[in-house]
């Protein structure tokens, strides 16, 4: 017997709100009605969806799996509604763009500006996160257009190259590496580096490039944004590998120094990713066309 969509929607609300009372308030129904729907769903699938033994309501393994699929399902529902509105000729709407951190900070603004000028009645919503999080947003249909700098390997996601970026080694002006005209990749292993968090495209690409040369650098610090990393390098904490586009301002100010590494050149693609087989909305199609042009 198929799942009851009403019960699934109530279960998702409890998972999102973190409790039966808050879910009841969000859905504007009684708490007993929420409890009944969840209990009936658990009885239907034959497994508990929540661990009710502690003070905090937690999802079981079955609850985690079902919640992930529920978000994808309701994302499809929302997409269908948006596509139907577009077919009815509505000019107002929302474009949800997901971009990994480096792209959102250093590449995306001109395209958002051009789109806003061309479509002033469309509300732009931008989500910035690391590559792994943006890929998840694509799977859950929480974004209409997605751009990432890290590799995405998922059979459900299609990847198209958008443009190219270069990663470079930055050090503080007084660092030992800054005094050398050029170094080899193996020399980097003597120094601890500042890195992005796991799931970051920059971290993945840099680590793989070094590993291909048999080099692994120690980690001095982990930070969640390229801006924070640049400031940490400029403060003299440790070297880092970042996007050249991201480093241009600090290089121009002389607060950081680029180290030329003879045997390490890191060029990486910046990619547009999409859910395989998903039709683009009218607003997404317009923005995707804009991404294929040169804007400033």
C-alpha positions as protocol buffer text, in pm:
chain_id: "A"
residue {
  index: 1
  type: UNK
  ca { x: 0 y: 0 z: 0 }
}
residue {
  index: 2
  type: UNK
  ca { x: 144 y: 342 z: -94 }
}
residue {
  index: 3
  type: UNK
  ca { x: 233 y: 598 z: 169 }
}
residue {
  index: 4
  type: UNK
  ca { x: -36 y: 839 z: 281 }
}
residue {
  index: 5
  type: UNK
  ca { x: 85 y: 1183 z: 165 }
}
residue {
  index: 6
  type: UNK
  ca { x: -103 y: 1364 z: 440 }
}
residue {
  index: 7
  type: UNK
  ca { x: 67 y: 1153 z: 705 }
}
residue {
  index: 8
  type: UNK
  ca { x: 401 y: 1204 z: 532 }
}
residue {
  index: 9
  type: UNK
  ca { x: 351 y: 1580 z: 532 }
}
residue {
  index: 10
  type: UNK
  ca { x: 266 y: 1577 z: 904 }
}
residue {
  index: 11
  type: UNK
  ca { x: 573 y: 1361 z: 977 }
}
residue {
  index: 12
  type: UNK
  ca { x: 796 y: 1603 z: 782 }
}
residue {
  index: 13
  type: UNK
  ca { x: 654 y: 1896 z: 980 }
}
residue {
  index: 14
  type: UNK
  ca { x: 735 y: 1722 z: 1311 }
}
residue {
  index: 15
  type: UNK
  ca { x: 1088 y: 1650 z: 1188 }
}
residue {
  index: 16
  type: UNK
  ca { x: 1139 y: 2011 z: 1076 }
}
residue {
  index: 17
  type: UNK
  ca { x: 982 y: 2171 z: 1383 }
}
residue {
  index: 18
  type: UNK
  ca { x: 1149 y: 1935 z: 1630 }
}
residue {
  index: 19
  type: UNK
  ca { x: 833 y: 1844 z: 1817 }
}
residue {
  index: 20
  type: UNK
  ca { x: 465 y: 1754 z: 1795 }
}
residue {
  index: 21
  type: UNK
  ca { x: 335 y: 2076 z: 1953 }
}
residue {
  index: 22
  type: UNK
  ca { x: 536 y: 2304 z: 1726 }
}
residue {
  index: 23
  type: UNK
  ca { x: 435 y: 2098 z: 1422 }
}
residue {
  index: 24
  type: UNK
  ca { x: 69 y: 2126 z: 1521 }
}
residue {
  index: 25
  type: UNK
  ca { x: 105 y: 2505 z: 1548 }
}
residue {
  index: 26
  type: UNK
  ca { x: 279 y: 2526 z: 1210 }
}
residue {
  index: 27
  type: UNK
  ca { x: 12 y: 2310 z: 1043 }
}
residue {
  index: 28
  type: UNK
  ca { x: -271 y: 2480 z: 1238 }
}
residue {
  index: 29
  type: UNK
  ca { x: -415 y: 2152 z: 1361 }
}
residue {
  index: 30
  type: UNK
  ca { x: -441 y: 1993 z: 1704 }
}
residue {
  index: 31
  type: UNK
  ca { x: -152 y: 1808 z: 1864 }
}
residue {
  index: 32
  type: UNK
  ca { x: -357 y: 1484 z: 1895 }
}
residue {
  index: 33
  type: UNK
  ca { x: -417 y: 1499 z: 1520 }
}
residue {
  index: 34
  type: UNK
  ca { x: -44 y: 1528 z: 1457 }
}
residue {
  index: 35
  type: UNK
  ca { x: 36 y: 1242 z: 1696 }
}
residue {
  index: 36
  type: UNK
  ca { x: -229 y: 1023 z: 1536 }
}
residue {
  index: 37
  type: UNK
  ca { x: -98 y: 1083 z: 1184 }
}
residue {
  index: 38
  type: UNK
  ca { x: 259 y: 999 z: 1282 }
}
residue {
  index: 39
  type: UNK
  ca { x: 155 y: 686 z: 1475 }
}
residue {
  index: 40
  type: UNK
  ca { x: -50 y: 566 z: 1178 }
}
residue {
  index: 41
  type: UNK
  ca { x: 244 y: 623 z: 945 }
}
residue {
  index: 42
  type: UNK
  ca { x: 476 y: 430 z: 1179 }
}
residue {
  index: 43
  type: UNK
  ca { x: 225 y: 146 z: 1197 }
}
residue {
  index: 44
  type: UNK
  ca { x: 197 y: 145 z: 819 }
}
residue {
  index: 45
  type: UNK
  ca { x: 572 y: 113 z: 760 }
}
residue {
  index: 46
  type: UNK
  ca { x: 630 y: -110 z: 1061 }
}
residue {
  index: 47
  type: UNK
  ca { x: 913 y: 96 z: 1214 }
}
residue {
  index: 48
  type: UNK
  ca { x: 939 y: 386 z: 1457 }
}
residue {
  index: 49
  type: UNK
  ca { x: 1029 y: 719 z: 1298 }
}
residue {
  index: 50
  type: UNK
  ca { x: 1119 y: 903 z: 1618 }
}
residue {
  index: 51
  type: UNK
  ca { x: 1308 y: 811 z: 1933 }
}
residue {
  index: 52
  type: UNK
  ca { x: 1086 y: 938 z: 2212 }
}
residue {
  index: 53
  type: UNK
  ca { x: 1296 y: 806 z: 2503 }
}
residue {
  index: 54
  type: UNK
  ca { x: 1488 y: 1126 z: 2578 }
}
residue {
  index: 55
  type: UNK
  ca { x: 1394 y: 1484 z: 2645 }
}
residue {
  index: 56
  type: UNK
  ca { x: 1471 y: 1574 z: 2283 }
}
residue {
  index: 57
  type: UNK
  ca { x: 1277 y: 1419 z: 1996 }
}
residue {
  index: 58
  type: UNK
  ca { x: 1520 y: 1251 z: 1758 }
}
residue {
  index: 59
  type: UNK
  ca { x: 1467 y: 1081 z: 1423 }
}
residue {
  index: 60
  type: UNK
  ca { x: 1551 y: 710 z: 1400 }
}
residue {
  index: 61
  type: UNK
  ca { x: 1746 y: 573 z: 1104 }
}
residue {
  index: 62
  type: UNK
  ca { x: 1414 y: 503 z: 931 }
}
residue {
  index: 63
  type: UNK
  ca { x: 1302 y: 857 z: 1016 }
}
residue {
  index: 64
  type: UNK
  ca { x: 1618 y: 1007 z: 865 }
}
residue {
  index: 65
  type: UNK
  ca { x: 1575 y: 809 z: 543 }
}
residue {
  index: 66
  type: UNK
  ca { x: 1206 y: 890 z: 508 }
}
residue {
  index: 67
  type: UNK
  ca { x: 1259 y: 1259 z: 590 }
}
residue {
  index: 68
  type: UNK
  ca { x: 1521 y: 1293 z: 315 }
}
residue {
  index: 69
  type: UNK
  ca { x: 1282 y: 1143 z: 60 }
}
residue {
  index: 70
  type: UNK
  ca { x: 991 y: 1351 z: 188 }
}
residue {
  index: 71
  type: UNK
  ca { x: 1190 y: 1672 z: 129 }
}
residue {
  index: 72
  type: UNK
  ca { x: 1266 y: 1559 z: -225 }
}
residue {
  index: 73
  type: UNK
  ca { x: 900 y: 1470 z: -287 }
}
residue {
  index: 74
  type: UNK
  ca { x: 767 y: 1802 z: -161 }
}
residue {
  index: 75
  type: UNK
  ca { x: 1037 y: 1978 z: -361 }
}
residue {
  index: 76
  type: UNK
  ca { x: 894 y: 1817 z: -675 }
}
residue {
  index: 77
  type: UNK
  ca { x: 549 y: 1936 z: -573 }
}
residue {
  index: 78
  type: UNK
  ca { x: 673 y: 2293 z: -533 }
}
residue {
  index: 79
  type: UNK
  ca { x: 853 y: 2277 z: -867 }
}
residue {
  index: 80
  type: UNK
  ca { x: 535 y: 2157 z: -1039 }
}
residue {
  index: 81
  type: UNK
  ca { x: 343 y: 2449 z: -894 }
}
residue {
  index: 82
  type: UNK
  ca { x: 608 y: 2694 z: -1014 }
}
residue {
  index: 83
  type: UNK
  ca { x: 613 y: 2547 z: -1364 }
}
residue {
  index: 84
  type: UNK
  ca { x: 235 y: 2568 z: -1388 }
}
residue {
  index: 85
  type: UNK
  ca { x: 245 y: 2933 z: -1281 }
}
residue {
  index: 86
  type: UNK
  ca { x: 504 y: 3000 z: -1551 }
}
residue {
  index: 87
  type: UNK
  ca { x: 285 y: 2828 z: -1813 }
}
residue {
  index: 88
  type: UNK
  ca { x: -5 y: 3048 z: -1709 }
}
residue {
  index: 89
  type: UNK
  ca { x: 209 y: 3345 z: -1809 }
}
residue {
  index: 90
  type: UNK
  ca { x: 273 y: 3489 z: -1462 }
}
residue {
  index: 91
  type: UNK
  ca { x: 563 y: 3732 z: -1472 }
}
residue {
  index: 92
  type: UNK
  ca { x: 616 y: 3743 z: -1098 }
}
residue {
  index: 93
  type: UNK
  ca { x: 795 y: 3459 z: -926 }
}
residue {
  index: 94
  type: UNK
  ca { x: 1109 y: 3352 z: -744 }
}
residue {
  index: 95
  type: UNK
  ca { x: 1444 y: 3231 z: -873 }
}
residue {
  index: 96
  type: UNK
  ca { x: 1641 y: 3026 z: -621 }
}
residue {
  index: 97
  type: UNK
  ca { x: 2012 y: 3014 z: -697 }
}
residue {
  index: 98
  type: UNK
  ca { x: 2247 y: 2787 z: -504 }
}
residue {
  index: 99
  type: UNK
  ca { x: 2621 y: 2854 z: -527 }
}
residue {
  index: 100
  type: UNK
  ca { x: 2922 y: 2719 z: -347 }
}
residue {
  index: 101
  type: UNK
  ca { x: 3098 y: 2978 z: -136 }
}
residue {
  index: 102
  type: UNK
  ca { x: 3374 y: 3095 z: -370 }
}
residue {
  index: 103
  type: UNK
  ca { x: 3137 y: 3132 z: -664 }
}
residue {
  index: 104
  type: UNK
  ca { x: 2873 y: 3313 z: -457 }
}
residue {
  index: 105
  type: UNK
  ca { x: 3130 y: 3559 z: -322 }
}
residue {
  index: 106
  type: UNK
  ca { x: 3351 y: 3630 z: -622 }
}
residue {
  index: 107
  type: UNK
  ca { x: 3174 y: 3533 z: -946 }
}
residue {
  index: 108
  type: UNK
  ca { x: 2797 y: 3552 z: -911 }
}
residue {
  index: 109
  type: UNK
  ca { x: 2715 y: 3917 z: -839 }
}
residue {
  index: 110
  type: UNK
  ca { x: 2736 y: 4051 z: -1199 }
}
residue {
  index: 111
  type: UNK
  ca { x: 2495 y: 3783 z: -1319 }
}
residue {
  index: 112
  type: UNK
  ca { x: 2250 y: 3847 z: -1037 }
}
residue {
  index: 113
  type: UNK
  ca { x: 2261 y: 4220 z: -1116 }
}
residue {
  index: 114
  type: UNK
  ca { x: 2201 y: 4167 z: -1486 }
}
residue {
  index: 115
  type: UNK
  ca { x: 1912 y: 3930 z: -1416 }
}
residue {
  index: 116
  type: UNK
  ca { x: 1753 y: 4170 z: -1167 }
}
residue {
  index: 117
  type: UNK
  ca { x: 1767 y: 4453 z: -1421 }
}
residue {
  index: 118
  type: UNK
  ca { x: 1613 y: 4236 z: -1695 }
}
residue {
  index: 119
  type: UNK
  ca { x: 1346 y: 4080 z: -1470 }
}
residue {
  index: 120
  type: UNK
  ca { x: 1265 y: 4330 z: -1195 }
}
residue {
  index: 121
  type: UNK
  ca { x: 949 y: 4148 z: -1085 }
}
residue {
  index: 122
  type: UNK
  ca { x: 1126 y: 3820 z: -1009 }
}
residue {
  index: 123
  type: UNK
  ca { x: 1246 y: 3779 z: -650 }
}
residue {
  index: 124
  type: UNK
  ca { x: 1602 y: 3646 z: -629 }
}
residue {
  index: 125
  type: UNK
  ca { x: 1694 y: 3409 z: -347 }
}
residue {
  index: 126
  type: UNK
  ca { x: 2058 y: 3299 z: -315 }
}
residue {
  index: 127
  type: UNK
  ca { x: 2186 y: 3012 z: -102 }
}
residue {
  index: 128
  type: UNK
  ca { x: 2561 y: 3001 z: -37 }
}
residue {
  index: 129
  type: UNK
  ca { x: 2715 y: 2684 z: 106 }
}
residue {
  index: 130
  type: UNK
  ca { x: 2989 y: 2435 z: 29 }
}
residue {
  index: 131
  type: UNK
  ca { x: 2970 y: 2205 z: -273 }
}
residue {
  index: 132
  type: UNK
  ca { x: 2831 y: 1909 z: -80 }
}
residue {
  index: 133
  type: UNK
  ca { x: 2546 y: 2116 z: 66 }
}
residue {
  index: 134
  type: UNK
  ca { x: 2456 y: 2270 z: -272 }
}
residue {
  index: 135
  type: UNK
  ca { x: 2445 y: 1925 z: -433 }
}
residue {
  index: 136
  type: UNK
  ca { x: 2205 y: 1816 z: -159 }
}
residue {
  index: 137
  type: UNK
  ca { x: 1989 y: 2123 z: -224 }
}
residue {
  index: 138
  type: UNK
  ca { x: 1971 y: 2019 z: -591 }
}
residue {
  index: 139
  type: UNK
  ca { x: 1857 y: 1668 z: -498 }
}
residue {
  index: 140
  type: UNK
  ca { x: 1592 y: 1811 z: -267 }
}
residue {
  index: 141
  type: UNK
  ca { x: 1482 y: 2063 z: -535 }
}
residue {
  index: 142
  type: UNK
  ca { x: 1543 y: 2357 z: -301 }
}
residue {
  index: 143
  type: UNK
  ca { x: 1726 y: 2553 z: -573 }
}
residue {
  index: 144
  type: UNK
  ca { x: 1645 y: 2619 z: -938 }
}
residue {
  index: 145
  type: UNK
  ca { x: 2000 y: 2686 z: -1060 }
}
residue {
  index: 146
  type: UNK
  ca { x: 2318 y: 2559 z: -892 }
}
residue {
  index: 147
  type: UNK
  ca { x: 2686 y: 2642 z: -943 }
}
residue {
  index: 148
  type: UNK
  ca { x: 2971 y: 2463 z: -764 }
}
residue {
  index: 149
  type: UNK
  ca { x: 3351 y: 2458 z: -768 }
}
residue {
  index: 150
  type: UNK
  ca { x: 3400 y: 2106 z: -636 }
}
residue {
  index: 151
  type: UNK
  ca { x: 3345 y: 1769 z: -805 }
}
residue {
  index: 152
  type: UNK
  ca { x: 2999 y: 1612 z: -770 }
}
residue {
  index: 153
  type: UNK
  ca { x: 2967 y: 1241 z: -829 }
}
residue {
  index: 154
  type: UNK
  ca { x: 2604 y: 1140 z: -812 }
}
residue {
  index: 155
  type: UNK
  ca { x: 2419 y: 954 z: -1085 }
}
residue {
  index: 156
  type: UNK
  ca { x: 2113 y: 1169 z: -1020 }
}
residue {
  index: 157
  type: UNK
  ca { x: 2299 y: 1494 z: -1096 }
}
residue {
  index: 158
  type: UNK
  ca { x: 2412 y: 1623 z: -1436 }
}
residue {
  index: 159
  type: UNK
  ca { x: 2721 y: 1845 z: -1455 }
}
residue {
  index: 160
  type: UNK
  ca { x: 2801 y: 2110 z: -1720 }
}
residue {
  index: 161
  type: UNK
  ca { x: 3121 y: 2314 z: -1722 }
}
residue {
  index: 162
  type: UNK
  ca { x: 3049 y: 2684 z: -1670 }
}
residue {
  index: 163
  type: UNK
  ca { x: 3392 y: 2848 z: -1652 }
}
residue {
  index: 164
  type: UNK
  ca { x: 3741 y: 2790 z: -1510 }
}
residue {
  index: 165
  type: UNK
  ca { x: 3920 y: 2901 z: -1194 }
}
residue {
  index: 166
  type: UNK
  ca { x: 4279 y: 2876 z: -1068 }
}
residue {
  index: 167
  type: UNK
  ca { x: 4394 y: 2796 z: -716 }
}
residue {
  index: 168
  type: UNK
  ca { x: 4715 y: 2952 z: -584 }
}
residue {
  index: 169
  type: UNK
  ca { x: 4930 y: 2929 z: -271 }
}
residue {
  index: 170
  type: UNK
  ca { x: 4918 y: 3236 z: -45 }
}
residue {
  index: 171
  type: UNK
  ca { x: 5153 y: 3313 z: 243 }
}
residue {
  index: 172
  type: UNK
  ca { x: 5200 y: 3611 z: 477 }
}
residue {
  index: 173
  type: UNK
  ca { x: 5460 y: 3864 z: 352 }
}
residue {
  index: 174
  type: UNK
  ca { x: 5712 y: 3761 z: 619 }
}
residue {
  index: 175
  type: UNK
  ca { x: 5679 y: 3387 z: 563 }
}
residue {
  index: 176
  type: UNK
  ca { x: 5985 y: 3179 z: 471 }
}
residue {
  index: 177
  type: UNK
  ca { x: 5821 y: 3073 z: 141 }
}
residue {
  index: 178
  type: UNK
  ca { x: 5762 y: 3438 z: 47 }
}
residue {
  index: 179
  type: UNK
  ca { x: 6137 y: 3494 z: 31 }
}
residue {
  index: 180
  type: UNK
  ca { x: 6192 y: 3226 z: -233 }
}
residue {
  index: 181
  type: UNK
  ca { x: 6145 y: 3294 z: -602 }
}
residue {
  index: 182
  type: UNK
  ca { x: 5982 y: 2956 z: -658 }
}
residue {
  index: 183
  type: UNK
  ca { x: 5939 y: 2626 z: -472 }
}
residue {
  index: 184
  type: UNK
  ca { x: 5835 y: 2269 z: -542 }
}
residue {
  index: 185
  type: UNK
  ca { x: 5516 y: 2108 z: -415 }
}
residue {
  index: 186
  type: UNK
  ca { x: 5716 y: 1885 z: -182 }
}
residue {
  index: 187
  type: UNK
  ca { x: 5841 y: 2198 z: -3 }
}
residue {
  index: 188
  type: UNK
  ca { x: 5485 y: 2277 z: 107 }
}
residue {
  index: 189
  type: UNK
  ca { x: 5469 y: 1966 z: 325 }
}
residue {
  index: 190
  type: UNK
  ca { x: 5701 y: 2137 z: 576 }
}
residue {
  index: 191
  type: UNK
  ca { x: 5432 y: 2392 z: 664 }
}
residue {
  index: 192
  type: UNK
  ca { x: 5087 y: 2362 z: 818 }
}
residue {
  index: 193
  type: UNK
  ca { x: 4809 y: 2516 z: 605 }
}
residue {
  index: 194
  type: UNK
  ca { x: 4475 y: 2682 z: 672 }
}
residue {
  index: 195
  type: UNK
  ca { x: 4198 y: 2486 z: 498 }
}
residue {
  index: 196
  type: UNK
  ca { x: 3825 y: 2504 z: 438 }
}
residue {
  index: 197
  type: UNK
  ca { x: 3577 y: 2268 z: 604 }
}
residue {
  index: 198
  type: UNK
  ca { x: 3512 y: 1911 z: 477 }
}
residue {
  index: 199
  type: UNK
  ca { x: 3278 y: 1923 z: 177 }
}
residue {
  index: 200
  type: UNK
  ca { x: 3436 y: 2242 z: 42 }
}
residue {
  index: 201
  type: UNK
  ca { x: 3517 y: 2227 z: -328 }
}
residue {
  index: 202
  type: UNK
  ca { x: 3837 y: 2426 z: -281 }
}
residue {
  index: 203
  type: UNK
  ca { x: 3963 y: 2185 z: -16 }
}
residue {
  index: 204
  type: UNK
  ca { x: 3877 y: 1877 z: -224 }
}
residue {
  index: 205
  type: UNK
  ca { x: 4045 y: 2005 z: -542 }
}
residue {
  index: 206
  type: UNK
  ca { x: 4359 y: 2131 z: -364 }
}
residue {
  index: 207
  type: UNK
  ca { x: 4399 y: 1807 z: -165 }
}
residue {
  index: 208
  type: UNK
  ca { x: 4367 y: 1594 z: -477 }
}
residue {
  index: 209
  type: UNK
  ca { x: 4618 y: 1806 z: -670 }
}
residue {
  index: 210
  type: UNK
  ca { x: 4873 y: 1774 z: -390 }
}
residue {
  index: 211
  type: UNK
  ca { x: 4803 y: 1404 z: -346 }
}
residue {
  index: 212
  type: UNK
  ca { x: 4870 y: 1344 z: -718 }
}
residue {
  index: 213
  type: UNK
  ca { x: 5226 y: 1463 z: -645 }
}
residue {
  index: 214
  type: UNK
  ca { x: 5255 y: 1255 z: -330 }
}
residue {
  index: 215
  type: UNK
  ca { x: 5225 y: 1562 z: -106 }
}
residue {
  index: 216
  type: UNK
  ca { x: 5011 y: 1603 z: 202 }
}
residue {
  index: 217
  type: UNK
  ca { x: 5026 y: 1924 z: 405 }
}
residue {
  index: 218
  type: UNK
  ca { x: 4949 y: 1939 z: 780 }
}
residue {
  index: 219
  type: UNK
  ca { x: 4642 y: 2139 z: 887 }
}
residue {
  index: 220
  type: UNK
  ca { x: 4702 y: 2446 z: 1102 }
}
residue {
  index: 221
  type: UNK
  ca { x: 4342 y: 2565 z: 1113 }
}
residue {
  index: 222
  type: UNK
  ca { x: 4003 y: 2498 z: 952 }
}
residue {
  index: 223
  type: UNK
  ca { x: 3782 y: 2793 z: 858 }
}
residue {
  index: 224
  type: UNK
  ca { x: 3440 y: 2807 z: 695 }
}
residue {
  index: 225
  type: UNK
  ca { x: 3495 y: 3082 z: 438 }
}
residue {
  index: 226
  type: UNK
  ca { x: 3759 y: 3201 z: 194 }
}
residue {
  index: 227
  type: UNK
  ca { x: 3733 y: 3554 z: 332 }
}
residue {
  index: 228
  type: UNK
  ca { x: 3821 y: 3430 z: 678 }
}
residue {
  index: 229
  type: UNK
  ca { x: 4112 y: 3231 z: 537 }
}
residue {
  index: 230
  type: UNK
  ca { x: 4253 y: 3534 z: 354 }
}
residue {
  index: 231
  type: UNK
  ca { x: 4242 y: 3743 z: 668 }
}
residue {
  index: 232
  type: UNK
  ca { x: 4409 y: 3464 z: 865 }
}
residue {
  index: 233
  type: UNK
  ca { x: 4689 y: 3438 z: 610 }
}
residue {
  index: 234
  type: UNK
  ca { x: 4736 y: 3816 z: 611 }
}
residue {
  index: 235
  type: UNK
  ca { x: 4755 y: 3805 z: 991 }
}
residue {
  index: 236
  type: UNK
  ca { x: 5053 y: 3574 z: 967 }
}
residue {
  index: 237
  type: UNK
  ca { x: 4888 y: 3256 z: 1096 }
}
residue {
  index: 238
  type: UNK
  ca { x: 4970 y: 3013 z: 814 }
}
residue {
  index: 239
  type: UNK
  ca { x: 4967 y: 2965 z: 434 }
}
residue {
  index: 240
  type: UNK
  ca { x: 4658 y: 2860 z: 239 }
}
residue {
  index: 241
  type: UNK
  ca { x: 4547 y: 2756 z: -109 }
}
residue {
  index: 242
  type: UNK
  ca { x: 4263 y: 2973 z: -243 }
}
residue {
  index: 243
  type: UNK
  ca { x: 4105 y: 3091 z: -566 }
}
residue {
  index: 244
  type: UNK
  ca { x: 4309 y: 3351 z: -752 }
}
residue {
  index: 245
  type: UNK
  ca { x: 3991 y: 3553 z: -806 }
}
residue {
  index: 246
  type: UNK
  ca { x: 3933 y: 3554 z: -431 }
}
residue {
  index: 247
  type: UNK
  ca { x: 4289 y: 3664 z: -354 }
}
residue {
  index: 248
  type: UNK
  ca { x: 4317 y: 3958 z: -595 }
}
residue {
  index: 249
  type: UNK
  ca { x: 4222 y: 4225 z: -341 }
}
residue {
  index: 250
  type: UNK
  ca { x: 4469 y: 4111 z: -72 }
}
residue {
  index: 251
  type: UNK
  ca { x: 4745 y: 4062 z: -331 }
}
residue {
  index: 252
  type: UNK
  ca { x: 4692 y: 4417 z: -458 }
}
residue {
  index: 253
  type: UNK
  ca { x: 4717 y: 4552 z: -103 }
}
residue {
  index: 254
  type: UNK
  ca { x: 5036 y: 4357 z: -40 }
}
residue {
  index: 255
  type: UNK
  ca { x: 4886 y: 4185 z: 265 }
}
residue {
  index: 256
  type: UNK
  ca { x: 4956 y: 3839 z: 120 }
}
residue {
  index: 257
  type: UNK
  ca { x: 5210 y: 3696 z: -124 }
}
residue {
  index: 258
  type: UNK
  ca { x: 5159 y: 3439 z: -398 }
}
residue {
  index: 259
  type: UNK
  ca { x: 5412 y: 3157 z: -395 }
}
residue {
  index: 260
  type: UNK
  ca { x: 5500 y: 3013 z: -734 }
}
residue {
  index: 261
  type: UNK
  ca { x: 5509 y: 2633 z: -717 }
}
residue {
  index: 262
  type: UNK
  ca { x: 5697 y: 2496 z: -1018 }
}
residue {
  index: 263
  type: UNK
  ca { x: 5525 y: 2157 z: -1034 }
}
residue {
  index: 264
  type: UNK
  ca { x: 5181 y: 2253 z: -904 }
}
residue {
  index: 265
  type: UNK
  ca { x: 4930 y: 2429 z: -1129 }
}
residue {
  index: 266
  type: UNK
  ca { x: 4570 y: 2387 z: -1018 }
}
residue {
  index: 267
  type: UNK
  ca { x: 4304 y: 2476 z: -1273 }
}
residue {
  index: 268
  type: UNK
  ca { x: 3955 y: 2366 z: -1182 }
}
residue {
  index: 269
  type: UNK
  ca { x: 3621 y: 2385 z: -1359 }
}
residue {
  index: 270
  type: UNK
  ca { x: 3335 y: 2579 z: -1209 }
}
residue {
  index: 271
  type: UNK
  ca { x: 3027 y: 2375 z: -1290 }
}
residue {
  index: 272
  type: UNK
  ca { x: 2655 y: 2415 z: -1321 }
}
residue {
  index: 273
  type: UNK
  ca { x: 2478 y: 2113 z: -1175 }
}
residue {
  index: 274
  type: UNK
  ca { x: 2118 y: 2005 z: -1214 }
}
residue {
  index: 275
  type: UNK
  ca { x: 1892 y: 1718 z: -1127 }
}
residue {
  index: 276
  type: UNK
  ca { x: 1898 y: 1479 z: -1422 }
}
residue {
  index: 277
  type: UNK
  ca { x: 1572 y: 1496 z: -1616 }
}
residue {
  index: 278
  type: UNK
  ca { x: 1435 y: 1794 z: -1426 }
}
residue {
  index: 279
  type: UNK
  ca { x: 1280 y: 2057 z: -1652 }
}
residue {
  index: 280
  type: UNK
  ca { x: 1391 y: 2414 z: -1585 }
}
residue {
  index: 281
  type: UNK
  ca { x: 1135 y: 2677 z: -1493 }
}
residue {
  index: 282
  type: UNK
  ca { x: 1099 y: 2988 z: -1709 }
}
residue {
  index: 283
  type: UNK
  ca { x: 1302 y: 3198 z: -1463 }
}
residue {
  index: 284
  type: UNK
  ca { x: 1574 y: 2933 z: -1435 }
}
residue {
  index: 285
  type: UNK
  ca { x: 1599 y: 2907 z: -1813 }
}
residue {
  index: 286
  type: UNK
  ca { x: 1646 y: 3284 z: -1841 }
}
residue {
  index: 287
  type: UNK
  ca { x: 1919 y: 3285 z: -1576 }
}
residue {
  index: 288
  type: UNK
  ca { x: 2096 y: 2986 z: -1733 }
}
residue {
  index: 289
  type: UNK
  ca { x: 2102 y: 3170 z: -2065 }
}
residue {
  index: 290
  type: UNK
  ca { x: 2254 y: 3470 z: -1891 }
}
residue {
  index: 291
  type: UNK
  ca { x: 2528 y: 3253 z: -1738 }
}
residue {
  index: 292
  type: UNK
  ca { x: 2644 y: 3170 z: -2090 }
}
residue {
  index: 293
  type: UNK
  ca { x: 2708 y: 3535 z: -2170 }
}
residue {
  index: 294
  type: UNK
  ca { x: 2976 y: 3777 z: -2059 }
}
residue {
  index: 295
  type: UNK
  ca { x: 2849 y: 4030 z: -1805 }
}
residue {
  index: 296
  type: UNK
  ca { x: 3023 y: 4291 z: -1593 }
}
